[in-house]
């Protein structure tokens, strides 16, 4: 006679110890009849557990040592239901939009986990595991190393100049144009700040205002006023650039 209390089984694969234990604890609370048959901190162990226990569901971290979650998912595709766990929005959206799988963002939110549990419970009871091939191809495409903008073609007077991105101190938008400021002068481009943000390395170029993006390597210091206002001083430019309220948290540790 089947034990209905443990009708469904799961493997939890999460490379961070604290988050793994937190996820297991939440799952026990939200899905008390679920039997967690194994937990893994790397992809190799995760795959071994899945092959051994053949669980109904795998909660699978995309970024893991040994084998990535993508590697594991390719090998277990079609054998069990998968809920991806990720710290990256791009991966989550790619997985979730296909509809056949669900995702969790790290750190784990109990309300979001409850939604994922409800969905996967329904699928386990009513559907066979969906093919992950398209989803995994999309995640692999998004997770490939991005190529950021290296140089910009800009107008300087009546001439067109090629400016290396590393030499740019900041971008500042006007109504129709965007100013490209370097240590030696200004140039004009028609590219919007929104488009530039998608093409620039976000670890180097940060928005400090809705009209300004700054090269963090060009910053000399950040000053605070008595009224709580904040300004940036640059190494090779005379301007003091204001930081909007919405962007001050970028410098809260400085």
GROMACS elastic network, one bead per residue, 0.5 to 0.9 nm:
[ bonds ]
;  ai    aj funct       b0    kb
    1     4     6  0.88848   500
    2     5     6  0.87614   500
    2     6     6  0.84980   500
    2     7     6  0.74973   500
    3     6     6  0.57642   500
    3     7     6  0.63321   500
    4     8     6  0.84674   500
    4    33     6  0.78505   500
    5     8     6  0.82951   500
    5    32     6  0.82073   500
    5    34     6  0.75965   500
    5    35     6  0.83839   500
    6     9     6  0.69039   500
    6    32     6  0.87133   500
    6    33     6  0.52204   500
    6    34     6  0.56656   500
    6    35     6  0.54143   500
    7    33     6  0.69839   500
    7    34     6  0.70184   500
    7    35     6  0.77375   500
    8    33     6  0.70907   500
    8    34     6  0.51874   500
    8    35     6  0.62224   500
    8    36     6  0.86758   500
    8    55     6  0.75955   500
    8    56     6  0.60842   500
    8    57     6  0.79701   500
    8   121     6  0.87189   500
    8   124     6  0.81655   500
    9    33     6  0.87581   500
    9    34     6  0.55758   500
    9    36     6  0.56735   500
    9    37     6  0.63700   500
    9    53     6  0.85070   500
    9    54     6  0.83597   500
    9    56     6  0.53161   500
    9    57     6  0.64901   500
    9    58     6  0.87190   500
   10    34     6  0.70104   500
   10    35     6  0.62124   500
   10    37     6  0.59248   500
   10    38     6  0.72547   500
   10    39     6  0.88503   500
   10    50     6  0.87191   500
   10    53     6  0.87362   500
   10    54     6  0.85605   500
   10    55     6  0.50073   500
   10    56     6  0.58611   500
   10    58     6  0.54803   500
   10    59     6  0.74356   500
   11    35     6  0.87906   500
   11    36     6  0.57717   500
   11    37     6  0.58628   500
   11    39     6  0.56892   500
   11    40     6  0.78125   500
   11    46     6  0.74998   500
   11    49     6  0.71285   500
   11    50     6  0.68771   500
   11    53     6  0.84813   500
   11    54     6  0.89147   500
   11    55     6  0.64764   500
   11    56     6  0.84745   500
   11    57     6  0.66010   500
   11    59     6  0.63276   500
   11    60     6  0.81808   500
   12    20     6  0.73260   500
   12    23     6  0.80759   500
   12    24     6  0.73308   500
   12    36     6  0.73377   500
   12    37     6  0.84880   500
   12    38     6  0.64841   500
   12    40     6  0.63073   500
   12    41     6  0.86656   500
   12    46     6  0.77549   500
   12    57     6  0.86447   500
   12    58     6  0.59395   500
   12    60     6  0.64014   500
   12    61     6  0.84365   500
   13    20     6  0.73527   500
   13    38     6  0.84784   500
   13    39     6  0.57236   500
   13    41     6  0.58593   500
   13    42     6  0.69353   500
   13    43     6  0.73847   500
   13    45     6  0.85015   500
   13    46     6  0.58287   500
   13    58     6  0.73898   500
   13    59     6  0.59674   500
   13    61     6  0.58119   500
   13    64     6  0.84491   500
   13    69     6  0.82860   500
   13    85     6  0.88617   500
   14    17     6  0.73256   500
   14    19     6  0.71010   500
   14    20     6  0.52508   500
   14    21     6  0.89646   500
   14    23     6  0.87099   500
   14    39     6  0.77847   500
   14    40     6  0.62888   500
   14    41     6  0.51557   500
   14    42     6  0.70868   500
   14    43     6  0.87721   500
   14    46     6  0.89214   500
   14    59     6  0.79735   500
   14    60     6  0.66356   500
   14    61     6  0.51340   500
   14    62     6  0.85288   500
   14    63     6  0.84035   500
   14    64     6  0.72051   500
   14    85     6  0.79512   500
   15    19     6  0.80713   500
   15    20     6  0.71319   500
   15    40     6  0.71856   500
   15    42     6  0.56981   500
   15    43     6  0.85083   500
   15    61     6  0.72455   500
   15    63     6  0.77527   500
   15    64     6  0.56563   500
   15    65     6  0.74458   500
   16    19     6  0.54174   500
   16    20     6  0.59783   500
   16    21     6  0.86983   500
   16    41     6  0.67534   500
   16    64     6  0.89860   500
   17    20     6  0.50902   500
   17    21     6  0.62832   500
   17    22     6  0.85458   500
   17    41     6  0.71697   500
   18    21     6  0.53454   500
   18    22     6  0.61215   500
   18    23     6  0.86320   500
   19    23     6  0.59922   500
   19    24     6  0.85368   500
   19   106     6  0.82381   500
   19   107     6  0.72818   500
   19   108     6  0.76263   500
   20    23     6  0.51714   500
   20    24     6  0.62587   500
   20    25     6  0.86179   500
   20    39     6  0.78363   500
   20    40     6  0.83350   500
   20    41     6  0.78948   500
   21    24     6  0.51105   500
   21    25     6  0.61029   500
   21    26     6  0.86111   500
   22    25     6  0.51040   500
   22    26     6  0.62043   500
   22    27     6  0.86206   500
   22   108     6  0.79874   500
   23    26     6  0.51160   500
   23    27     6  0.61125   500
   23    28     6  0.86572   500
   23   108     6  0.70707   500
   23   113     6  0.87663   500
   24    27     6  0.50903   500
   24    28     6  0.62546   500
   24    29     6  0.87096   500
   24    36     6  0.78799   500
   24    39     6  0.85788   500
   25    28     6  0.52692   500
   25    29     6  0.64579   500
   25    30     6  0.88398   500
   26    29     6  0.50856   500
   26    30     6  0.61241   500
   26    31     6  0.83037   500
   26   110     6  0.69559   500
   26   113     6  0.79581   500
   26   114     6  0.87736   500
   27    30     6  0.50754   500
   27    31     6  0.54796   500
   27    32     6  0.73173   500
   27    34     6  0.78350   500
   27    36     6  0.88185   500
   27   113     6  0.81270   500
   27   114     6  0.85112   500
   27   117     6  0.79898   500
   28    31     6  0.53965   500
   28    33     6  0.78903   500
   28    34     6  0.71406   500
   28    35     6  0.84397   500
   28    36     6  0.85616   500
   29    32     6  0.58285   500
   30   110     6  0.87539   500
   30   113     6  0.83437   500
   30   114     6  0.64353   500
   30   117     6  0.74152   500
   30   118     6  0.89581   500
   31    34     6  0.55372   500
   31    35     6  0.89015   500
   31   114     6  0.87653   500
   31   117     6  0.73034   500
   31   118     6  0.87995   500
   31   121     6  0.88223   500
   32    35     6  0.79858   500
   36    39     6  0.75874   500
   36    55     6  0.86290   500
   37    49     6  0.81411   500
   37    53     6  0.70291   500
   37    55     6  0.76073   500
   38    46     6  0.82055   500
   38    49     6  0.63223   500
   38    50     6  0.84230   500
   38    53     6  0.82252   500
   39    45     6  0.84249   500
   39    46     6  0.72300   500
   39    49     6  0.79086   500
   40    43     6  0.74134   500
   40    44     6  0.84760   500
   40    45     6  0.56971   500
   40    46     6  0.51892   500
   40    47     6  0.89252   500
   40    49     6  0.79403   500
   41    44     6  0.88152   500
   41    45     6  0.72703   500
   41    46     6  0.74403   500
   41    64     6  0.73482   500
   41    65     6  0.80215   500
   42    45     6  0.57407   500
   42    46     6  0.62608   500
   42    47     6  0.88635   500
   42    64     6  0.53658   500
   42    65     6  0.52001   500
   42    66     6  0.58945   500
   42    67     6  0.68122   500
   42    68     6  0.77775   500
   42    69     6  0.86947   500
   43    47     6  0.61146   500
   43    48     6  0.85557   500
   43    60     6  0.89555   500
   43    61     6  0.87226   500
   43    63     6  0.88506   500
   43    64     6  0.58805   500
   43    65     6  0.61905   500
   43    66     6  0.53977   500
   43    68     6  0.55782   500
   43    69     6  0.63011   500
   43    71     6  0.77876   500
   43    72     6  0.63212   500
   44    47     6  0.53243   500
   44    48     6  0.63230   500
   44    49     6  0.87679   500
   44    65     6  0.81970   500
   44    66     6  0.57312   500
   44    67     6  0.55996   500
   44    68     6  0.85586   500
   44    72     6  0.78933   500
   45    49     6  0.61381   500
   45    50     6  0.86319   500
   45    66     6  0.86481   500
   45    67     6  0.88814   500
   46    49     6  0.51715   500
   46    50     6  0.62727   500
   46    51     6  0.86887   500
   46    58     6  0.89377   500
   46    60     6  0.84000   500
   46    67     6  0.87615   500
   46    69     6  0.88066   500
   46    72     6  0.74790   500
   47    50     6  0.51439   500
   47    51     6  0.61840   500
   47    52     6  0.85445   500
   47    67     6  0.85469   500
   47    72     6  0.59086   500
   47    73     6  0.86455   500
   47    75     6  0.79644   500
   47    76     6  0.77921   500
   48    51     6  0.52017   500
   48    52     6  0.60999   500
   48    53     6  0.86338   500
   49    52     6  0.50464   500
   49    53     6  0.59444   500
   49    54     6  0.77147   500
   49    55     6  0.86048   500
   50    53     6  0.54326   500
   50    54     6  0.50591   500
   50    55     6  0.62331   500
   50    58     6  0.78801   500
   50    76     6  0.76845   500
   50    80     6  0.87516   500
   51    54     6  0.55833   500
   51    55     6  0.85396   500
   51    76     6  0.82046   500
   52    55     6  0.86720   500
   54    57     6  0.87518   500
   54    79     6  0.76504   500
   54    80     6  0.74670   500
   55    58     6  0.69402   500
   55    79     6  0.85369   500
   55    80     6  0.65117   500
   55    81     6  0.85205   500
   56    79     6  0.81006   500
   56    80     6  0.51255   500
   56    81     6  0.60829   500
   56    82     6  0.86791   500
   56   124     6  0.68734   500
   56   129     6  0.86539   500
   57    80     6  0.55258   500
   57    82     6  0.56775   500
   57    83     6  0.74494   500
   57   120     6  0.78808   500
   57   124     6  0.78651   500
   58    80     6  0.69876   500
   58    81     6  0.62980   500
   58    83     6  0.62551   500
   58    84     6  0.82171   500
   59    81     6  0.86986   500
   59    82     6  0.60473   500
   59    84     6  0.59459   500
   59    85     6  0.68207   500
   59   103     6  0.87613   500
   59   104     6  0.88928   500
   60    63     6  0.89295   500
   60    69     6  0.59843   500
   60    70     6  0.88129   500
   60    72     6  0.84506   500
   60    73     6  0.80270   500
   60    82     6  0.67935   500
   60    83     6  0.60598   500
   60    85     6  0.56575   500
   60    86     6  0.85999   500
   61    64     6  0.65048   500
   61    68     6  0.79104   500
   61    69     6  0.54969   500
   61    70     6  0.86728   500
   61    83     6  0.85735   500
   61    84     6  0.58187   500
   61    86     6  0.59277   500
   61    87     6  0.89317   500
   62    68     6  0.59954   500
   62    70     6  0.59592   500
   62    71     6  0.88402   500
   62    73     6  0.89775   500
   62    84     6  0.64884   500
   62    85     6  0.60564   500
   62    86     6  0.57378   500
   62    87     6  0.86170   500
   62    91     6  0.83767   500
   63    67     6  0.86534   500
   63    68     6  0.54477   500
   63    69     6  0.59340   500
   63    70     6  0.80823   500
   63    85     6  0.85229   500
   63    86     6  0.71592   500
   63    87     6  0.85420   500
   64    67     6  0.63795   500
   64    69     6  0.62022   500
   65    68     6  0.61215   500
   65    69     6  0.89128   500
   67    70     6  0.78847   500
   67    71     6  0.57250   500
   67    72     6  0.65040   500
   68    71     6  0.51050   500
   68    72     6  0.63838   500
   68    73     6  0.85832   500
   69    72     6  0.50463   500
   69    73     6  0.59579   500
   69    74     6  0.85698   500
   69    84     6  0.80814   500
   69    85     6  0.88692   500
   70    73     6  0.50634   500
   70    74     6  0.62254   500
   70    75     6  0.88369   500
   70   136     6  0.63984   500
   70   139     6  0.79717   500
   70   140     6  0.76025   500
   71    74     6  0.53495   500
   71    75     6  0.66899   500
   72    75     6  0.53136   500
   72    76     6  0.63559   500
   72    77     6  0.84370   500
   73    76     6  0.51686   500
   73    77     6  0.56098   500
   73    82     6  0.78554   500
   73   132     6  0.75063   500
   73   133     6  0.89849   500
   73   136     6  0.77838   500
   74    77     6  0.52259   500
   74    78     6  0.89851   500
   74   132     6  0.73922   500
   74   133     6  0.72593   500
   74   136     6  0.74392   500
   75    78     6  0.88542   500
   75    79     6  0.89160   500
   76    79     6  0.54927   500
   76    80     6  0.69062   500
   77    80     6  0.70660   500
   77    81     6  0.84704   500
   77    82     6  0.86816   500
   77   129     6  0.79218   500
   77   130     6  0.78114   500
   77   131     6  0.60616   500
   77   132     6  0.59155   500
   77   133     6  0.75481   500
   78    81     6  0.75830   500
   78   128     6  0.77868   500
   78   129     6  0.51126   500
   78   130     6  0.58246   500
   78   131     6  0.53781   500
   78   132     6  0.73388   500
   79   128     6  0.84466   500
   79   129     6  0.62492   500
   79   130     6  0.86421   500
   80   124     6  0.86732   500
   80   128     6  0.79389   500
   80   129     6  0.52606   500
   80   130     6  0.81929   500
   81   100     6  0.88594   500
   81   101     6  0.74268   500
   81   120     6  0.73499   500
   81   123     6  0.79063   500
   81   124     6  0.71322   500
   81   128     6  0.79563   500
   81   130     6  0.70911   500
   82   100     6  0.89482   500
   82   101     6  0.61425   500
   82   102     6  0.72384   500
   82   103     6  0.85562   500
   82   120     6  0.82402   500
   82   129     6  0.80089   500
   82   130     6  0.87775   500
   82   132     6  0.87074   500
   83   101     6  0.60499   500
   83   103     6  0.52090   500
   83   104     6  0.72204   500
   83   116     6  0.76383   500
   83   117     6  0.89020   500
   83   120     6  0.77615   500
   84    91     6  0.89096   500
   84    92     6  0.75875   500
   84    95     6  0.75759   500
   84    96     6  0.88900   500
   84   101     6  0.76706   500
   84   102     6  0.63512   500
   84   104     6  0.61585   500
   84   105     6  0.86212   500
   85    92     6  0.77250   500
   85   102     6  0.88181   500
   85   103     6  0.55907   500
   85   105     6  0.59178   500
   85   106     6  0.68745   500
   85   108     6  0.87336   500
   86    89     6  0.75550   500
   86    91     6  0.68968   500
   86    92     6  0.64992   500
   86   103     6  0.74499   500
   86   104     6  0.63256   500
   86   105     6  0.52497   500
   86   106     6  0.58507   500
   86   107     6  0.87813   500
   87    91     6  0.83042   500
   87    92     6  0.82236   500
   87   104     6  0.84381   500
   87   105     6  0.55837   500
   87   107     6  0.73980   500
   88    91     6  0.56665   500
   88    92     6  0.65268   500
   88    93     6  0.89489   500
   88   105     6  0.73528   500
   88   106     6  0.81720   500
   89    92     6  0.50266   500
   89    93     6  0.61049   500
   89    94     6  0.85100   500
   89   105     6  0.75114   500
   90    93     6  0.54150   500
   90    94     6  0.62254   500
   90    95     6  0.87266   500
   90   139     6  0.79771   500
   90   142     6  0.68671   500
   90   143     6  0.81369   500
   91    94     6  0.51591   500
   91    95     6  0.62121   500
   91    96     6  0.85333   500
   91   103     6  0.88289   500
   91   138     6  0.83042   500
   91   139     6  0.55401   500
   91   140     6  0.86793   500
   91   142     6  0.69501   500
   91   143     6  0.73729   500
   92    95     6  0.52732   500
   92    96     6  0.59538   500
   92    97     6  0.84224   500
   92   102     6  0.82328   500
   92   103     6  0.57843   500
   92   104     6  0.72221   500
   92   105     6  0.71299   500
   92   139     6  0.85210   500
   93    96     6  0.51214   500
   93    97     6  0.58326   500
   93    98     6  0.87300   500
   93   103     6  0.82314   500
   94    97     6  0.56826   500
   94    98     6  0.70957   500
   94   135     6  0.67168   500
   94   136     6  0.87528   500
   94   138     6  0.63757   500
   94   139     6  0.61818   500
   94   142     6  0.82413   500
   95    98     6  0.59477   500
   95    99     6  0.77681   500
   95   100     6  0.83635   500
   95   101     6  0.64560   500
   95   102     6  0.66947   500
   95   103     6  0.67577   500
   95   132     6  0.89312   500
   95   135     6  0.55671   500
   95   136     6  0.77453   500
   95   138     6  0.78811   500
   95   139     6  0.70660   500
   96    99     6  0.57010   500
   96   100     6  0.76144   500
   96   101     6  0.60364   500
   96   102     6  0.51716   500
   96   103     6  0.60640   500
   96   135     6  0.86588   500
   97   100     6  0.83450   500
   97   101     6  0.84300   500
   97   102     6  0.86062   500
   97   135     6  0.88479   500
   98   101     6  0.68948   500
   98   102     6  0.87216   500
   98   134     6  0.83659   500
   98   135     6  0.67714   500
   99   102     6  0.71520   500
  100   123     6  0.87894   500
  100   129     6  0.82778   500
  100   130     6  0.58946   500
  100   131     6  0.79222   500
  100   132     6  0.79767   500
  100   135     6  0.89516   500
  101   119     6  0.89159   500
  101   120     6  0.79952   500
  101   130     6  0.76148   500
  101   132     6  0.79832   500
  101   135     6  0.85686   500
  102   116     6  0.61787   500
  102   119     6  0.77527   500
  102   120     6  0.75720   500
  103   113     6  0.87008   500
  103   116     6  0.70333   500
  104   107     6  0.85522   500
  104   108     6  0.67433   500
  104   109     6  0.80908   500
  104   112     6  0.71173   500
  104   113     6  0.66376   500
  104   116     6  0.74480   500
  105   108     6  0.59311   500
  105   109     6  0.75412   500
  105   112     6  0.83316   500
  105   113     6  0.89041   500
  106   109     6  0.76281   500
  108   111     6  0.89304   500
  108   112     6  0.77220   500
  108   113     6  0.70454   500
  109   112     6  0.53784   500
  109   113     6  0.60434   500
  109   114     6  0.86046   500
  110   113     6  0.50018   500
  110   114     6  0.60943   500
  110   115     6  0.87906   500
  111   114     6  0.50999   500
  111   115     6  0.65923   500
  111   116     6  0.89259   500
  112   115     6  0.51873   500
  112   116     6  0.64310   500
  112   117     6  0.87146   500
  113   116     6  0.50390   500
  113   117     6  0.60628   500
  113   118     6  0.85713   500
  114   117     6  0.50910   500
  114   118     6  0.61919   500
  114   119     6  0.86925   500
  115   118     6  0.52066   500
  115   119     6  0.63191   500
  115   120     6  0.87406   500
  116   119     6  0.51785   500
  116   120     6  0.61541   500
  116   121     6  0.84732   500
  117   120     6  0.52722   500
  117   121     6  0.59532   500
  117   122     6  0.85642   500
  118   121     6  0.52534   500
  118   122     6  0.63638   500
  118   123     6  0.88164   500
  119   122     6  0.52859   500
  119   123     6  0.63779   500
  119   124     6  0.87694   500
  120   124     6  0.60257   500
  120   125     6  0.85691   500
  121   124     6  0.51700   500
  121   125     6  0.63429   500
  121   126     6  0.86914   500
  122   125     6  0.52897   500
  122   126     6  0.61315   500
  122   127     6  0.79497   500
  123   126     6  0.51252   500
  123   128     6  0.74135   500
  123   129     6  0.78831   500
  124   127     6  0.58884   500
  124   128     6  0.70725   500
  124   129     6  0.76941   500
  125   128     6  0.85862   500
  127   130     6  0.79598   500
  129   132     6  0.88007   500
  131   134     6  0.76995   500
  131   135     6  0.84042   500
  132   135     6  0.52296   500
  132   136     6  0.59116   500
  132   137     6  0.84817   500
  133   136     6  0.52859   500
  133   137     6  0.61773   500
  133   138     6  0.86560   500
  134   137     6  0.51555   500
  134   138     6  0.62246   500
  134   139     6  0.86806   500
  135   138     6  0.51252   500
  135   139     6  0.61927   500
  135   140     6  0.85933   500
  136   139     6  0.50115   500
  136   140     6  0.60049   500
  136   141     6  0.84493   500
  137   140     6  0.51124   500
  137   141     6  0.61426   500
  137   142     6  0.87073   500
  138   141     6  0.50663   500
  138   142     6  0.62480   500
  138   143     6  0.85641   500
  139   142     6  0.51572   500
  139   143     6  0.59986   500
  139   144     6  0.86017   500
  140   143     6  0.51304   500
  140   144     6  0.61854   500
  141   144     6  0.54704   500
  141   145     6  0.89700   500
  142   145     6  0.82035   500
  142   146     6  0.83954   500
  143   146     6  0.80191   500
  146   201     6  0.87925   500
  147   150     6  0.85461   500
  147   199     6  0.81581   500
  147   200     6  0.88712   500
  147   201     6  0.85288   500
  148   198     6  0.86023   500
  148   199     6  0.54645   500
  148   200     6  0.53400   500
  148   201     6  0.57060   500
  149   152     6  0.76907   500
  149   164     6  0.89945   500
  149   165     6  0.70544   500
  149   196     6  0.85143   500
  149   199     6  0.54592   500
  149   200     6  0.54778   500
  149   201     6  0.75456   500
  150   163     6  0.87415   500
  150   164     6  0.60769   500
  150   165     6  0.54010   500
  150   166     6  0.76414   500
  150   200     6  0.83478   500
  151   162     6  0.65643   500
  151   163     6  0.54203   500
  151   166     6  0.81521   500
  152   161     6  0.81043   500
  152   162     6  0.56548   500
  152   163     6  0.51498   500
  152   164     6  0.63597   500
  152   165     6  0.66915   500
  152   189     6  0.85144   500
  153   160     6  0.65903   500
  153   161     6  0.57221   500
  153   163     6  0.63632   500
  153   164     6  0.89495   500
  153   189     6  0.75640   500
  154   159     6  0.84073   500
  154   160     6  0.55785   500
  154   161     6  0.53301   500
  154   162     6  0.64040   500
  154   163     6  0.72081   500
  154   180     6  0.78717   500
  154   187     6  0.58384   500
  154   188     6  0.54961   500
  154   189     6  0.51887   500
  154   190     6  0.85396   500
  155   158     6  0.69228   500
  155   159     6  0.58275   500
  155   161     6  0.61762   500
  155   162     6  0.89134   500
  155   187     6  0.55379   500
  155   188     6  0.50669   500
  155   189     6  0.64024   500
  156   159     6  0.52903   500
  156   160     6  0.59963   500
  156   161     6  0.64665   500
  156   186     6  0.73389   500
  156   188     6  0.66373   500
  157   160     6  0.80148   500
  157   187     6  0.79952   500
  157   188     6  0.88269   500
  161   187     6  0.82344   500
  163   166     6  0.85075   500
  163   167     6  0.70833   500
  163   168     6  0.76381   500
  163   180     6  0.89091   500
  163   182     6  0.87143   500
  164   167     6  0.55175   500
  164   168     6  0.71229   500
  165   168     6  0.53583   500
  165   169     6  0.87616   500
  165   200     6  0.85210   500
  166   169     6  0.81384   500
  166   215     6  0.81279   500
  166   217     6  0.88001   500
  167   181     6  0.88004   500
  167   182     6  0.60064   500
  167   183     6  0.74211   500
  167   215     6  0.89284   500
  167   218     6  0.88560   500
  168   171     6  0.77271   500
  168   180     6  0.67501   500
  168   181     6  0.58296   500
  168   183     6  0.73966   500
  168   214     6  0.84254   500
  168   215     6  0.68152   500
  168   218     6  0.81102   500
  169   180     6  0.78467   500
  169   181     6  0.55873   500
  169   182     6  0.50871   500
  169   183     6  0.67948   500
  169   213     6  0.88276   500
  169   214     6  0.61425   500
  169   215     6  0.52383   500
  169   216     6  0.81745   500
  169   217     6  0.80020   500
  169   218     6  0.54352   500
  169   219     6  0.80882   500
  169   234     6  0.77540   500
  169   235     6  0.87954   500
  169   236     6  0.80104   500
  169   237     6  0.79241   500
  170   179     6  0.82090   500
  170   180     6  0.63539   500
  170   181     6  0.53821   500
  170   182     6  0.72034   500
  170   205     6  0.81189   500
  170   212     6  0.70047   500
  170   213     6  0.55591   500
  170   215     6  0.56499   500
  170   216     6  0.88984   500
  170   218     6  0.81193   500
  171   178     6  0.65578   500
  171   179     6  0.55822   500
  171   181     6  0.61814   500
  171   193     6  0.76747   500
  171   196     6  0.89995   500
  171   211     6  0.80698   500
  171   212     6  0.56286   500
  171   213     6  0.51302   500
  171   214     6  0.64206   500
  171   215     6  0.85121   500
  172   177     6  0.86343   500
  172   178     6  0.55070   500
  172   179     6  0.50821   500
  172   180     6  0.68339   500
  172   181     6  0.79258   500
  172   193     6  0.78577   500
  172   211     6  0.55167   500
  172   213     6  0.65770   500
  172   214     6  0.86135   500
  173   176     6  0.77980   500
  173   177     6  0.60772   500
  173   179     6  0.61626   500
  173   180     6  0.89597   500
  173   192     6  0.72598   500
  173   193     6  0.66547   500
  173   210     6  0.85197   500
  173   212     6  0.64848   500
  173   213     6  0.88915   500
  174   177     6  0.52435   500
  174   178     6  0.57679   500
  174   179     6  0.75567   500
  174   211     6  0.74596   500
  175   178     6  0.82326   500
  176   190     6  0.69390   500
  176   192     6  0.86232   500
  177   188     6  0.64997   500
  177   189     6  0.59034   500
  177   191     6  0.72446   500
  177   192     6  0.75177   500
  178   187     6  0.84121   500
  178   188     6  0.58014   500
  178   189     6  0.53188   500
  178   190     6  0.59826   500
  178   191     6  0.66031   500
  178   192     6  0.66419   500
  178   193     6  0.73933   500
  178   211     6  0.89244   500
  179   186     6  0.64695   500
  179   187     6  0.57373   500
  179   189     6  0.65128   500
  179   190     6  0.88159   500
  180   185     6  0.84171   500
  180   186     6  0.55576   500
  180   187     6  0.50249   500
  180   188     6  0.59443   500
  180   189     6  0.71992   500
  181   184     6  0.80089   500
  181   185     6  0.60359   500
  181   187     6  0.65766   500
  181   188     6  0.88291   500
  181   237     6  0.85429   500
  182   185     6  0.53550   500
  182   186     6  0.61916   500
  182   187     6  0.83252   500
  182   236     6  0.81058   500
  182   237     6  0.78964   500
  183   186     6  0.84783   500
  183   235     6  0.85220   500
  183   236     6  0.51966   500
  183   237     6  0.60536   500
  184   236     6  0.83393   500
  184   237     6  0.85590   500
  189   192     6  0.83794   500
  191   194     6  0.83618   500
  191   195     6  0.66294   500
  191   196     6  0.68672   500
  192   195     6  0.53533   500
  192   196     6  0.62982   500
  192   197     6  0.87500   500
  193   197     6  0.60690   500
  193   198     6  0.87340   500
  193   210     6  0.85000   500
  193   211     6  0.73138   500
  193   212     6  0.77956   500
  193   213     6  0.76196   500
  194   197     6  0.52983   500
  194   198     6  0.67434   500
  195   198     6  0.52965   500
  195   199     6  0.66045   500
  195   200     6  0.88869   500
  196   199     6  0.50719   500
  196   200     6  0.59330   500
  196   213     6  0.89899   500
  197   200     6  0.53825   500
  197   201     6  0.78764   500
  197   202     6  0.72802   500
  197   205     6  0.78757   500
  197   206     6  0.83389   500
  197   207     6  0.83281   500
  197   213     6  0.81718   500
  198   201     6  0.82024   500
  198   202     6  0.83615   500
  199   202     6  0.86758   500
  200   203     6  0.87002   500
  200   204     6  0.78212   500
  200   205     6  0.65139   500
  201   204     6  0.55016   500
  201   205     6  0.60572   500
  201   206     6  0.87184   500
  202   205     6  0.52186   500
  202   206     6  0.61453   500
  202   207     6  0.89941   500
  203   206     6  0.71772   500
  203   216     6  0.81956   500
  204   214     6  0.81417   500
  204   215     6  0.56693   500
  204   216     6  0.54826   500
  204   217     6  0.70085   500
  205   213     6  0.62116   500
  205   214     6  0.53878   500
  205   216     6  0.60070   500
  205   217     6  0.85776   500
  206   212     6  0.85785   500
  206   213     6  0.54113   500
  206   214     6  0.54363   500
  206   215     6  0.66009   500
  206   216     6  0.67664   500
  206   250     6  0.85613   500
  207   210     6  0.70528   500
  207   211     6  0.81134   500
  207   212     6  0.59303   500
  207   214     6  0.62718   500
  207   243     6  0.87205   500
  207   247     6  0.71790   500
  208   211     6  0.80693   500
  208   212     6  0.58912   500
  208   213     6  0.59723   500
  208   214     6  0.68983   500
  208   232     6  0.88923   500
  208   241     6  0.83322   500
  208   242     6  0.74318   500
  208   244     6  0.62097   500
  208   245     6  0.89659   500
  208   246     6  0.83119   500
  208   247     6  0.54381   500
  208   248     6  0.74960   500
  208   250     6  0.82728   500
  209   213     6  0.70657   500
  209   241     6  0.88721   500
  209   242     6  0.73230   500
  209   243     6  0.56730   500
  209   244     6  0.50957   500
  209   245     6  0.84236   500
  209   246     6  0.78739   500
  209   247     6  0.67096   500
  210   213     6  0.81479   500
  210   244     6  0.77879   500
  212   241     6  0.83434   500
  212   242     6  0.89754   500
  212   243     6  0.88368   500
  214   217     6  0.85457   500
  214   218     6  0.75612   500
  214   219     6  0.79311   500
  215   218     6  0.53834   500
  215   219     6  0.71079   500
  216   219     6  0.54666   500
  216   220     6  0.89693   500
  217   220     6  0.82396   500
  217   235     6  0.88555   500
  218   233     6  0.88215   500
  218   234     6  0.57065   500
  218   235     6  0.57440   500
  218   236     6  0.73388   500
  218   237     6  0.88416   500
  219   222     6  0.77544   500
  219   232     6  0.68045   500
  219   233     6  0.60862   500
  219   235     6  0.58341   500
  219   236     6  0.87030   500
  220   232     6  0.75678   500
  220   233     6  0.54802   500
  220   236     6  0.84992   500
  221   231     6  0.85675   500
  221   232     6  0.60427   500
  221   233     6  0.53113   500
  221   234     6  0.69602   500
  221   235     6  0.82778   500
  222   230     6  0.70041   500
  222   231     6  0.57941   500
  222   233     6  0.61866   500
  222   234     6  0.89273   500
  222   251     6  0.79223   500
  222   254     6  0.77335   500
  223   229     6  0.84090   500
  223   230     6  0.56826   500
  223   231     6  0.53324   500
  223   232     6  0.63879   500
  223   233     6  0.76829   500
  224   227     6  0.81252   500
  224   228     6  0.61772   500
  224   229     6  0.56576   500
  224   231     6  0.64993   500
  225   228     6  0.52587   500
  225   229     6  0.50301   500
  225   230     6  0.61556   500
  225   231     6  0.81467   500
  226   229     6  0.72228   500
  227   230     6  0.89560   500
  229   242     6  0.78418   500
  229   243     6  0.75023   500
  229   244     6  0.80841   500
  229   245     6  0.78276   500
  229   248     6  0.89043   500
  230   241     6  0.85770   500
  230   242     6  0.60409   500
  230   243     6  0.54005   500
  230   244     6  0.76354   500
  230   245     6  0.83683   500
  230   248     6  0.73430   500
  231   240     6  0.59821   500
  231   241     6  0.53478   500
  231   243     6  0.55277   500
  231   244     6  0.88968   500
  232   239     6  0.83446   500
  232   240     6  0.54623   500
  232   241     6  0.50295   500
  232   242     6  0.63474   500
  232   243     6  0.71003   500
  233   237     6  0.78980   500
  233   238     6  0.75895   500
  233   239     6  0.67622   500
  233   240     6  0.50049   500
  233   241     6  0.67045   500
  234   237     6  0.54276   500
  234   238     6  0.69605   500
  234   239     6  0.71126   500
  234   240     6  0.72424   500
  234   241     6  0.83968   500
  235   238     6  0.82204   500
  237   240     6  0.84525   500
  243   246     6  0.81964   500
  243   247     6  0.63575   500
  243   248     6  0.62634   500
  244   247     6  0.54140   500
  244   248     6  0.64122   500
  245   248     6  0.54713   500
  245   249     6  0.81751   500
  246   249     6  0.73001   500
  247   250     6  0.58920   500
  247   251     6  0.80635   500
  248   251     6  0.56614   500
  248   252     6  0.65020   500
  249   253     6  0.81556   500
  250   253     6  0.77864   500
  250   254     6  0.86859   500
  251   254     6  0.52277   500
